[in-house]
Amino acid sequence: MSTAAPYVPPFPPRPARGLPPLELLRTARRNLIAIWPQSSFEDEIIDYRMLCRQVVVCNSPTTVKEVFVDKASTYNRKSPQQRHALAPLIGDGLFISDGDVWRERRRVVAGVTHISRLAELAPNITSGARDRLADWHARGNGSEIDALTAMAEMTAGIICTTIFGRTLGGAAAASVVEAFTEYQAIIGQTDVMSLLGLPDYLPRPRASRVRAAASRIHRVLDDLIAALLDAPHRRESSLLRAMADMPLAGSGVPMDRRAFRHEAAVLFMAGHETTAALLAWAWFILSQDPASEARVHAELDTVLNGRDPDYADFDRLVFTRAVIEETLRLYPPVPLQAREAREAGEIGGHKVAAKALIILNAWLLHRHRKLWPEPDAFVPDRFLPGGPGLPSRYAYVPFSIGQRTCTGSAFGLIEAVLCLATLAQHFRLRLRPGWQVMPVCRLSLRPGGGLPMRIEARR
Ligand code: HEM
């Protein structure tokens, strides 16, 4: 391990004490990770009121386990904010569904994204990464890209081939990525009406713009689904084909077209923005931390020696993987995971009202003073085999934990490592001089204002 002080990447200033209610709401609408005072990075449980609602943040491994594992059946319902935000796009899709619908869809989706299928799915990853490499070669040394957009276009292409067994054309890919970004921008602001506890049937502001962005995405998805399901003789390997071959329990027939649309939207949304944000943060950090960048390059040169990586290389790229895992700690793409308490109860000895918002806050937990040495510093060695390891498996939750844990975690991790390896073997990225980077969280955690970076050939 190097003896130089480790690099500390940027984070929003932390208020000295808790914000008063109106300022809290205003700040939350701008950036959900900017509301937490210093003390939140030391407390074990945070219990406050936001408007009329009780909010409880599980901020220790013990409370995380209690809520997300031991008492999961009381706390596995998604928050009303998430349901309102996402229902126009994903309907009753897995990400926000509940009860029997969730159980059945989870069985189908977890089955088709299972780790045992990764060797079959990995060529979609490596081919998407090679396409981006060709794009960067074509653009040429010194050209500027937005790293987040570049990563989103690449991961959208990869997830599209993985779900549908075919690529989206260039214009369609760009249009879907743009529609998802627009959707997130419109809905990403905290849904104050739901926080106030107003009923679901009352119309929300911005509803027509949300519906228009969702329809744009649905049109593309419906065409892709029809092309695949109306041609059953075509047997290309894809998640959708695997779902079509997996009958629902009880009825014995596959899901209907609406369910296919919703699950395709879930996989598309959950499976590309997250990995894109992760990769964008990794490029940014490597551009600021020459020592870690040099170690990645040395590993790539030794393990790959100029050839493109494949699935089998994942286990050999241990430092590159550690960089990705440490990036997930400092910039978890989904930093806040919220649930609604089904009934009154207790968490960590605190009384919890029915309908309280219960939050798993990876932003706080991953930077908790009492859990991690040098909590704000980028120290990939923590994740190396033989390194200090995790303080607890309930302290590191980039993919959530318990019943609703990410079904695509292995896919996302392998995708991030193989894509970074493919591109970083040939190129490094450099931030536009003078550009200030700050993480901003609405639905996912992104570099606010984008990430303009120059492509530089390594050889
Ligand atoms: C680095 C990449 C990724 C990260 C950080 C990530 C993170 C997460 C997190 C935190 C959740 C739980 C959200 C909550 O409970 O509110 C989740 C759920 C989910 N993720 Fe991922 N994810 C990633 C990649 C993927 C990929 C590639 C796929 C699909 C191939 C995927 C599919 C899903 C699905 C279907 C769910 C919903 C599970 C359920 O509610 O039962 N994710 N993800």
Boltz pocket constraint, residues with backbone or C-beta under 6 A from the ligand:
constraints:
  - pocket:
      binder: B
      contacts: [[A, 94], [A, 95], [A, 96], [A, 106], [A, 109], [A, 113], [A, 266], [A, 267], [A, 270], [A, 271], [A, 272], [A, 274], [A, 275], [A, 278], [A, 332], [A, 333], [A, 334], [A, 336], [A, 337], [A, 338], [A, 397], [A, 398], [A, 399], [A, 400], [A, 403], [A, 404], [A, 405], [A, 406], [A, 407], [A, 408], [A, 409], [A, 411], [A, 412], [A, 413], [A, 416]]
      max_distance: 6.0
